[in-house]
Amino acid sequence: MTAPSASPWWTPHVHADRRPFLLARNRIKAALRRYFEAQDFIEVETPALQVSPGNEAHLHAFATEAVGPDGASSPYYLHTSPEFACKKLLAAGEMRIACFAPVYRNRERGPLHHPEFTMLEWYRVGETTEALMADCAILLQTAAEEAGSTRLSWRGHAIDPSLLPERLTLAAAFERHAGIDLLASLSPSGETDRAMLADAVRAAGMRVAVDDTWSDLFSRVLVEKIEPHLGMERATVLCDYPVAEAALARRSPADPRVAERFELYACGVELANAFGELTDPAEQRRRFEAEMAEKARVYGERYPLDEDFLDALASMPEASGIALGFDRLVMLASGASRIEQVLWAPVALPEPGR
């Protein structure tokens, strides 16, 4: 006997259950817009159609095509982030920009994932990631206040958003939660040593497959040993990522093995990803090509490079930028348990056999 399917989101009683979360979403968005306006940010809009959806190995895009009046077609993609367009605007002369952008990621569905979601991105020209960390602390508290709460919560975990986030380096996190010396597997210039990390991972009692790359092992330790502990008493800023795990971030002037990248966590949930932006087009091209070679190895496909973006990068000033999963922030502030509860009109799951 086939189990009955869940009622559609537009069913009145389902919508009535979701409506408090949706109204909280609107209040939070309005408050964050007020914050950025008070900080002299310009709100911008970016196109979803791009010649490249982004060049990170493990992100999957939706493909389409543009057909001209003559019938000729060109491949396009729905963007996985508004980042390329935003950086072109910085090259054009904008100094502080923010946007709430619908973005699209394939192969993603779950309590925290949806194929179409809203990314809040903002950029500060001439400022460091320290300014972005300060923004994050204010946004967490603002979101909770607008939701009528004094905490952020997810699956039994709750934090006080008025507390300043803990700052934790990847090296310290690997040592604290896995007993692994991460930096020992990096050369002075940031090149990775797969054999050394594999030995450390085995010693920590974790599995190592023959075909695991250094990046595979890094991600396994991060997901299994570290992320479950992040943002549990207060939010966590996880910073100083190895250069090999920061394709769009510049190297740290204090340690060339790591990059100016941080991620924000609350209640074990990743909320945001920030970079001290890389502005060297040759280095960016090299990193993109390496990412696409890895994508071809793992998934058998690669995405084109946005040559227009690489040209613009040469004119882009020093800046810091961050992408925050707006829907996830609303979830934690409002107490929602699934991302569909905070989306006004979720994408319906296809029925089996249809």
N, C-alpha and C positions, 0 to 999 in steps of 0.2 A: 504494500500500500504506500503510495506517495504521500509524503508529509505536505501539509498545506503550506503554500508560500506566504511570506510575510506581506502584510498590507502595504501598498505603495505609499511613498512619502506624502503624496497629495491627499490621501484619505483624511477627512476632517479630524478624526480622533487622533491619528498619528501626528498630524500637523499641530494640533492643540498641545500635545506632549512636547513637541520640539520648539514651540513658539517662544517660551522664556529664554532658551538658549540663543535663538535668533535675534531677539530684541537686545540681549546682552551683547551680541556680536555688533549690532549697529551702534550701541553706546560706546563700545570700546573703539571701534573704528573712528567715530567722531572725535573722541578724546585724543587718540593718537594723532589725528590730523591737526587738532589744535596745538598739540605739543610741537610738531614739526613746523607749523606756521610760526609759532612763537620763537622758534630757533632760526628763523629766516630761511627755511627750506622752501624750494619750489616743488610743487607736486607735478609730476610728469606722467605721460601715458606712452607706453611702448607697444609696438606691433607684435602680435603673436606669431605671425608668419615670418620666418627667417630662412636664409640659405643654409644656416647651420644651427642645430638646436642646442649646441654646446658640445664640448669635446672632453667630457669626463668618461672614463672607460665603462663605468657601471651605471650610467644614466641611460634610459631608453626613451626614445621620442616617438611621437606620432608623425607619420610621413603623409604628405599630400603632394599636389602639383598645381602649378599656376598655368592656365591655358590662355594664350593671347588671342586677339581677334582673328589672327591668321590660322589658329588651330595648333600652333606650336606650343609645346609644353615644357616647363622647367620644374625640377624637383624643389619642393619646399618642405619645411618642417614647422610644427608648432613648438614654440620655444619651451625649454625646460626651466628657464630663468630669464628675466629681463636684463641680465647683466651686460650682454654685448651692446644693446641699444643704450643703456644708461651710460656706459663708458664712452660711447661715441658722443653723448651729450656733454660729458666732462671735457672731451677733446674740443668740442664746439665752444666751450667757455663757461658752462654752468659750474657753480661753486658748491652748492648744497642742493641735492635733489632727493626726492623720495617718491615712491610709487607703490600702489596696491595693484599688483598685476596678476590676472589669471594666468596660471602656467599649467603645463601638461606633461605628465610623465607616465609612460607605458609600463606595463608589468608591475604596477603598484596598486594594491588594494588591501585594506585591513583596517583595524581600529584607528590607526594613526596615518593611514595612507589612502589617497583618493586620486584617480587619474587626472582630475582637474581640481586645482586648489588655488588659494590666494597666497602669493608671496609678497611680503612687505620688504622692499629694499630701500636702503638709503646710503648716500655717499657724502663724504666730507673731504673737499679738496684742501690740501695743506695741513691736514690733521692726522693724528695717529690712531691706532686701534684703541688707545686709552679712552678717547672720546666716545667711541662706539660702545665700550664697556659701560661707561657712565650712562649712555642712552638706554642700554638694556636694563640697567637697574631701575631706572625711572619708568620704563614701559611695563615692566612686570608689576610694579606697584599700582600703576595707573589702571592696568587691565583688571586687577582684582577689585579695586575701588569701584570701577564702573559696573562690574558684575555684582556689586553689593556684597563682596566677600572680604575677609581679612587673610585669605590664604589662597594658594594654588594647590590643586590636588589632582591625583591620578592613581587609580587602582590601589587605594588604601594608603598612599603616601601623600603627605601634605607638608608644605613649607610656608614660612612667613616671608612674603615678598618685600617687606620693609627692611629685611636684613641684606646688607651688601653681599653680593655673590663671593663665594670662595674662588680664589685664583689658583689653578693647579696646572703645572706643566705636564706634557705627555710623559716625560722622563720620570717625574715624581709619581704619576699615576701608575705607570708600569711597575715601578719599584714597590709602591704601597700595596697594590691589589693583586699583582702577579709575581712579585719577587724577581722581575726581569730588568736587567740593565739595558734599556733600549738604545742609549747612545753608543754602547759598545759595538752595536751592529751597524754603525754609521762611520764612514771615513771622515777625515777632517773637512772634506768638501761636500759631504752629504751623500756620497755613494753608498748603496746598501750592501750588506754582507748577509746573504740568505743563510749560509751554513751556520754562522754564529747565532743568528736569531733562532733558527730551527733547533739548535742545541738547547738554547735557553727555554724555548717553548716546551720541549720534551721534559726538561728538568722541572718545569712547573706542572707537569702532569697532564699536559694537553696533547692532543693528537697532531701529528705532522704527516701530511700526505706527500708522496714522492714528487708530485707535480705542483705542490704549493710554492708560490713565489714569496719573496719577502713581504710584498704588499698583502698577500693572502694571510700570512701569519700575523702581520700587524693587525689586520682587521679582525681576525679571530680573537686575539687577545683583547682588543678593544671592546668587541661586542659581548664576549662571554665573561670576561673578568673585570672590566672597568666600568662600562656604561651602567650596569645595574646599581652601582654605588654613587652615581653622580647626581647632584642636586637633591639629596635626600634630607638634609637638615636646613639647607638654604641653597639657592641656585649656585651652580658651578660654572666658572669660565675655564674651559680646558684649552690650554694655549701652548705655543711653541711646538707646532707639528713638524715632523721631519719634512724636509724639502720634497721628498718623494711623494708625500701625501698632501701636497699643497700646490696644485698645478697652476693656480692663478695668483699666488701670493709671492711677494718679494722675500729674499733671504733676510734673516735677522742680522743686523750689524753687530750684535753681541756674540753670535754663534752661527757660522755659515752652514752648520749641519741642519739647522731648523729654520722655519719660515715664520713670517708674521701672520699667523692664522690662529683664530680661536673659534671654539664652538660653545654655545650656551646651552646648559641643561637645567631642567627643573623636574623634580619627581621622577628622575630616570629617563625623561623624554628630551630628545634633542630638539631645541627650538630655533637656533640660529647658527649661521656659519659666516665668519667675518675674515677679511683679508686686509693687510697692508698691501695695496694693489701693485702687482707687477706691471711695469711700464716699458719693459725692454721687448720689442717685437720679435727680435731674433730668438731670445730665450723663451718667449711665449710660444713661438712656432715649434721649437725643439720639444717643449713639454707637451704641446698638443699632439704632435706626431707620435711621441712615446705613448700617450694615452690611447690614441687610436690604434697603434700597433697592439697594445694590450687588449683593446676591445675586439680587434680582429682575431686574436688568439683565443679569447674566451668565447665570443659570441658569433664569430664568423662574419662580422660586418664592421663598417666604420662610417663616420659622418664626415662630410667635407669641412674644410676650414673656411672661416669667414674672412676672406682676404681684406674686405673693407674694414673689418674690426682690427686686423693686424696693422693696416695702414693708419687707422685712427689712433692706435696705441702709441705710435711714435710721437703724437702731438698731445697725448694725455698728460696732465700734470700729476705730481705726487698726490695720492689720495688714499683714503681708507673707505671700505664699503662692506655692507653686511646684508644678508638675506635671512629673513625671519619667517617661519611658517605661521602666518596669521591665524589660520584655522586652529592650529594646535594651541596657540596662546589663548584663544577664546575657549577652547575645551578645558584647559587647566584652570582658567579663571572662573568659568561658569559651572564646573563640575560635570560636564558632559563625559560620557564614557566612550563614545565613538564619533569619528569625524563627521559622519552623515548628520548627526544631531545639530551641528553648527553651520551646515550648508543650507541656504535657502532652497535650492533645488538640486539635490544630489543626482549624479549620473546613475541611471538604473543599471543593475546587473542584468546581463542577458540570461534568459531562462534556458536551462539545458535543452538541447535539441532544436533551438530556434535560432 
